[in-house]
Amino acid sequence: FGTATSYSILEQAGIRNTDLVVAATTSDEVNLLVSIMAKQYGVERTVARVKNLEFLHPEAPINAEKFGIDLFVHPESESANAMIRLLKQTAATDVVEFEEGRISLIGVQIGADCPVLYEKLMDLPNHQQDLDARVVAILRKDLTRIPTGQDSIQPNDRVFIMTKKASVPDVLRVLGKENELIENVMILGGGQIGYLLAQELQKGHNVKLIESDTGKSEKLAEDLSKSLVIKGDGRDLNLLAQEGIIDMDAFIAATGDDETNIITCLMARHLKVPR
């Protein structure tokens, strides 16, 4: 027990014999200092959580490479990117990318109308020529199993498939799924996650962002030139109705309050927002 920036505490924790150090406190300064100290002790790999988005810019005077830190992790960016991936693959329940996006792991919920129900996994390529995919796991009744070619897909399964990103549409087609077109998106919360979401989505979508803080909403309106920023309480059903929530294809609650996010998403689901 003690402060992580104390070299004596780090030595007591065995840093001299450590292969990996992950600094994940809420302080950027502490995380940076601990990671730098770890390198001085010969730790092979260091990871630091950062809240300051500027640290991720390659041209920044202070970044991971210049500090000798192996990886900076910005949780808000990771959250925003995960949401964007799910909006792009609306037929999937999970999307994880590897190799800088070239390979995708997608999760798909199987319904009773799936055209390949009860078929062996080894026979799936028969439905799509040159199908380049592998079922790596099946979640069935809260039990995850690693399947073989003799296993079959059953109703209510959640199937996890590894494939090239370009092959995702073919995989979805075999499973009887199709991505829905997302045009109109409403985002609740103008913090880092909400801002990053709007910044990326406004390139190809109609984006409305609701933020309750006056100063923050004015700043967002200046920075997000292609998004409509609304100052108001997103928990107000009348406000959501006035701003056309029933016409939205997707609603994203990205405030810093769990209860607000859950309640507003339930409201959006009740109003038949598809995503």
FENKAJO-V428395 format. One record per residue. N is the residue number from 1. RES is the residue in three letters. PHI is phi in whole degrees, -180 to 180 (999 if undefined). OMEGA is omega in whole degrees, 0 to 359 (NA if undefined). Layout:
n=N res=RES phi=PHI omega=OMEGA
n=N res=RES phi=PHI omega=OMEGA
This chain:
n=1 res=PHE phi=999 omega=179
n=2 res=GLY phi=161 omega=181
n=3 res=THR phi=-77 omega=185
n=4 res=ALA phi=-72 omega=180
n=5 res=THR phi=-86 omega=177
n=6 res=SER phi=-89 omega=182
n=7 res=TYR phi=-66 omega=179
n=8 res=SER phi=-69 omega=176
n=9 res=ILE phi=-66 omega=179
n=10 res=LEU phi=-62 omega=179
n=11 res=GLU phi=-68 omega=177
n=12 res=GLN phi=-62 omega=180
n=13 res=ALA phi=-79 omega=176
n=14 res=GLY phi=89 omega=184
n=15 res=ILE phi=-66 omega=180
n=16 res=ARG phi=-65 omega=181
n=17 res=ASN phi=-111 omega=185
n=18 res=THR phi=-101 omega=178
n=19 res=ASP phi=-94 omega=184
n=20 res=LEU phi=-141 omega=174
n=21 res=VAL phi=-122 omega=175
n=22 res=VAL phi=-114 omega=179
n=23 res=ALA phi=-101 omega=189
n=24 res=ALA phi=-129 omega=176
n=25 res=THR phi=-76 omega=179
n=26 res=THR phi=-84 omega=181
n=27 res=SER phi=-109 omega=177
n=28 res=ASP phi=-60 omega=184
n=29 res=GLU phi=-62 omega=179
n=30 res=VAL phi=-64 omega=181
n=31 res=ASN phi=-62 omega=179
n=32 res=LEU phi=-65 omega=183
n=33 res=LEU phi=-64 omega=180
n=34 res=VAL phi=-62 omega=180
n=35 res=SER phi=-66 omega=178
n=36 res=ILE phi=-66 omega=179
n=37 res=MET phi=-63 omega=180
n=38 res=ALA phi=-61 omega=178
n=39 res=LYS phi=-63 omega=178
n=40 res=GLN phi=-65 omega=177
n=41 res=TYR phi=-87 omega=177
n=42 res=GLY phi=88 omega=177
n=43 res=VAL phi=-65 omega=187
n=44 res=GLU phi=-68 omega=185
n=45 res=ARG phi=-135 omega=179
n=46 res=THR phi=-128 omega=179
n=47 res=VAL phi=-129 omega=181
n=48 res=ALA phi=-126 omega=172
n=49 res=ARG phi=-80 omega=177
n=50 res=VAL phi=-130 omega=175
n=51 res=LYS phi=-99 omega=181
n=52 res=ASN phi=-80 omega=183
n=53 res=LEU phi=-63 omega=183
n=54 res=GLU phi=-64 omega=180
n=55 res=PHE phi=-64 omega=182
n=56 res=LEU phi=-84 omega=182
n=57 res=HIS phi=-75 omega=181
n=58 res=PRO phi=-59 omega=183
n=59 res=GLU phi=-87 omega=182
n=60 res=ALA phi=-66 omega=179
n=61 res=PRO phi=-64 omega=177
n=62 res=ILE phi=-126 omega=175
n=63 res=ASN phi=-146 omega=187
n=64 res=ALA phi=-60 omega=183
n=65 res=GLU phi=-63 omega=182
n=66 res=LYS phi=-70 omega=177
n=67 res=PHE phi=-87 omega=183
n=68 res=GLY phi=79 omega=179
n=69 res=ILE phi=-91 omega=187
n=70 res=ASP phi=-71 omega=185
n=71 res=LEU phi=-152 omega=168
n=72 res=PHE phi=-100 omega=176
n=73 res=VAL phi=-117 omega=178
n=74 res=HIS phi=-112 omega=187
n=75 res=PRO phi=-56 omega=181
n=76 res=GLU phi=-65 omega=177
n=77 res=SER phi=-66 omega=179
n=78 res=GLU phi=-63 omega=179
n=79 res=SER phi=-64 omega=180
n=80 res=ALA phi=-62 omega=181
n=81 res=ASN phi=-65 omega=178
n=82 res=ALA phi=-65 omega=178
n=83 res=MET phi=-65 omega=180
n=84 res=ILE phi=-65 omega=178
n=85 res=ARG phi=-62 omega=180
n=86 res=LEU phi=-69 omega=177
n=87 res=LEU phi=-70 omega=179
n=88 res=LYS phi=-77 omega=179
n=89 res=GLN phi=-120 omega=186
n=90 res=THR phi=-69 omega=179
n=91 res=ALA phi=-80 omega=183
n=92 res=ALA phi=-101 omega=174
n=93 res=THR phi=-94 omega=180
n=94 res=ASP phi=-143 omega=174
n=95 res=VAL phi=-141 omega=176
n=96 res=VAL phi=-128 omega=183
n=97 res=GLU phi=-108 omega=178
n=98 res=PHE phi=-129 omega=177
n=99 res=GLU phi=52 omega=178
n=100 res=GLU phi=56 omega=175
n=101 res=GLY phi=90 omega=182
n=102 res=ARG phi=-76 omega=180
n=103 res=ILE phi=-121 omega=182
n=104 res=SER phi=-122 omega=168
n=105 res=LEU phi=-108 omega=182
n=106 res=ILE phi=-117 omega=173
n=107 res=GLY phi=-106 omega=182
n=108 res=VAL phi=-132 omega=176
n=109 res=GLN phi=-84 omega=184
n=110 res=ILE phi=-92 omega=178
n=111 res=GLY phi=-103 omega=182
n=112 res=ALA phi=-70 omega=182
n=113 res=ASP phi=-97 omega=180
n=114 res=CYS phi=-63 omega=185
n=115 res=PRO phi=-72 omega=182
n=116 res=VAL phi=-117 omega=178
n=117 res=LEU phi=-59 omega=175
n=118 res=TYR phi=67 omega=176
n=119 res=GLU phi=-85 omega=178
n=120 res=LYS phi=-69 omega=181
n=121 res=LEU phi=-61 omega=181
n=122 res=MET phi=-66 omega=181
n=123 res=ASP phi=-96 omega=183
n=124 res=LEU phi=-59 omega=179
n=125 res=PRO phi=-60 omega=179
n=126 res=ASN phi=-67 omega=182
n=127 res=HIS phi=-90 omega=180
n=128 res=GLN phi=-150 omega=182
n=129 res=GLN phi=-63 omega=178
n=130 res=ASP phi=59 omega=177
n=131 res=LEU phi=-68 omega=184
n=132 res=ASP phi=-103 omega=184
n=133 res=ALA phi=-156 omega=178
n=134 res=ARG phi=-140 omega=174
n=135 res=VAL phi=-76 omega=186
n=136 res=VAL phi=-102 omega=179
n=137 res=ALA phi=-162 omega=175
n=138 res=ILE phi=-133 omega=175
n=139 res=LEU phi=-97 omega=184
n=140 res=ARG phi=-134 omega=179
n=141 res=LYS phi=54 omega=177
n=142 res=ASP phi=66 omega=178
n=143 res=LEU phi=-119 omega=179
n=144 res=THR phi=-94 omega=181
n=145 res=ARG phi=-127 omega=175
n=146 res=ILE phi=-94 omega=190
n=147 res=PRO phi=-83 omega=170
n=148 res=THR phi=-113 omega=180
n=149 res=GLY phi=-64 omega=181
n=150 res=GLN phi=-84 omega=179
n=151 res=ASP phi=-73 omega=181
n=152 res=SER phi=-126 omega=177
n=153 res=ILE phi=-90 omega=181
n=154 res=GLN phi=-123 omega=180
n=155 res=PRO phi=-56 omega=178
n=156 res=ASN phi=74 omega=172
n=157 res=ASP phi=-68 omega=164
n=158 res=ARG phi=-111 omega=187
n=159 res=VAL phi=-102 omega=179
n=160 res=PHE phi=-110 omega=189
n=161 res=ILE phi=-127 omega=175
n=162 res=MET phi=-99 omega=183
n=163 res=THR phi=-158 omega=172
n=164 res=LYS phi=-68 omega=182
n=165 res=LYS phi=-58 omega=181
n=166 res=ALA phi=-68 omega=183
n=167 res=SER phi=-93 omega=182
n=168 res=VAL phi=-57 omega=179
n=169 res=PRO phi=-58 omega=179
n=170 res=ASP phi=-66 omega=179
n=171 res=VAL phi=-63 omega=180
n=172 res=LEU phi=-62 omega=181
n=173 res=ARG phi=-64 omega=179
n=174 res=VAL phi=-62 omega=181
n=175 res=LEU phi=-87 omega=178
n=176 res=GLY phi=77 omega=181
n=177 res=LYS phi=-111 omega=178
n=178 res=GLU phi=-148 omega=179
n=179 res=ASN phi=-68 omega=176
n=180 res=GLU phi=-86 omega=180
n=181 res=LEU phi=-76 omega=178
n=182 res=ILE phi=-107 omega=179
n=183 res=GLU phi=-116 omega=186
n=184 res=ASN phi=-107 omega=184
n=185 res=VAL phi=-127 omega=174
n=186 res=MET phi=-113 omega=181
n=187 res=ILE phi=-117 omega=176
n=188 res=LEU phi=-105 omega=179
n=189 res=GLY phi=109 omega=182
n=190 res=GLY phi=-108 omega=174
n=191 res=GLY phi=-74 omega=183
n=192 res=GLN phi=-61 omega=181
n=193 res=ILE phi=-66 omega=180
n=194 res=GLY phi=-61 omega=179
n=195 res=TYR phi=-65 omega=181
n=196 res=LEU phi=-64 omega=178
n=197 res=LEU phi=-62 omega=182
n=198 res=ALA phi=-64 omega=181
n=199 res=GLN phi=-60 omega=181
n=200 res=GLU phi=-83 omega=186
n=201 res=LEU phi=-71 omega=182
n=202 res=GLN phi=-66 omega=178
n=203 res=LYS phi=-69 omega=182
n=204 res=GLY phi=-142 omega=182
n=205 res=HIS phi=-136 omega=172
n=206 res=ASN phi=-88 omega=189
n=207 res=VAL phi=-115 omega=169
n=208 res=LYS phi=-117 omega=180
n=209 res=LEU phi=-120 omega=180
n=210 res=ILE phi=-107 omega=180
n=211 res=GLU phi=-137 omega=186
n=212 res=SER phi=-83 omega=182
n=213 res=ASP phi=-81 omega=185
n=214 res=THR phi=-64 omega=181
n=215 res=GLY phi=-62 omega=181
n=216 res=LYS phi=-67 omega=180
n=217 res=SER phi=-66 omega=177
n=218 res=GLU phi=-66 omega=179
n=219 res=LYS phi=-66 omega=179
n=220 res=LEU phi=-64 omega=179
n=221 res=ALA phi=-62 omega=178
n=222 res=GLU phi=-73 omega=186
n=223 res=ASP phi=-84 omega=183
n=224 res=LEU phi=-108 omega=188
n=225 res=SER phi=-68 omega=183
n=226 res=LYS phi=-103 omega=178
n=227 res=SER phi=-111 omega=175
n=228 res=LEU phi=-95 omega=181
n=229 res=VAL phi=-100 omega=184
n=230 res=ILE phi=-117 omega=176
n=231 res=LYS phi=-88 omega=181
n=232 res=GLY phi=176 omega=180
n=233 res=ASP phi=-92 omega=182
n=234 res=GLY phi=-67 omega=176
n=235 res=ARG phi=-84 omega=180
n=236 res=ASP phi=-83 omega=183
n=237 res=LEU phi=-61 omega=179
n=238 res=ASN phi=-63 omega=178
n=239 res=LEU phi=-64 omega=180
n=240 res=LEU phi=-61 omega=179
n=241 res=ALA phi=-66 omega=179
n=242 res=GLN phi=-62 omega=182
n=243 res=GLU phi=-90 omega=171
n=244 res=GLY phi=78 omega=181
n=245 res=ILE phi=-63 omega=181
n=246 res=ILE phi=-70 omega=178
n=247 res=ASP phi=-96 omega=182
n=248 res=MET phi=-81 omega=173
n=249 res=ASP phi=-89 omega=180
n=250 res=ALA phi=-151 omega=176
n=251 res=PHE phi=-128 omega=181
n=252 res=ILE phi=-123 omega=176
n=253 res=ALA phi=-98 omega=187
n=254 res=ALA phi=-131 omega=176
n=255 res=THR phi=-79 omega=178
n=256 res=GLY phi=-89 omega=183
n=257 res=ASP phi=-118 omega=183
n=258 res=ASP phi=-59 omega=184
n=259 res=GLU phi=-62 omega=179
n=260 res=THR phi=-62 omega=181
n=261 res=ASN phi=-63 omega=182
n=262 res=ILE phi=-68 omega=183
n=263 res=ILE phi=-64 omega=182
n=264 res=THR phi=-68 omega=176
n=265 res=CYS phi=-69 omega=176
n=266 res=LEU phi=-65 omega=177
n=267 res=MET phi=-63 omega=180
n=268 res=ALA phi=-63 omega=178
n=269 res=ARG phi=-65 omega=178
n=270 res=HIS phi=-63 omega=180
n=271 res=LEU phi=-88 omega=172
n=272 res=LYS phi=70 omega=172
n=273 res=VAL phi=-67 omega=188
n=274 res=PRO phi=-61 omega=188
n=275 res=ARG phi=-129 omega=NA
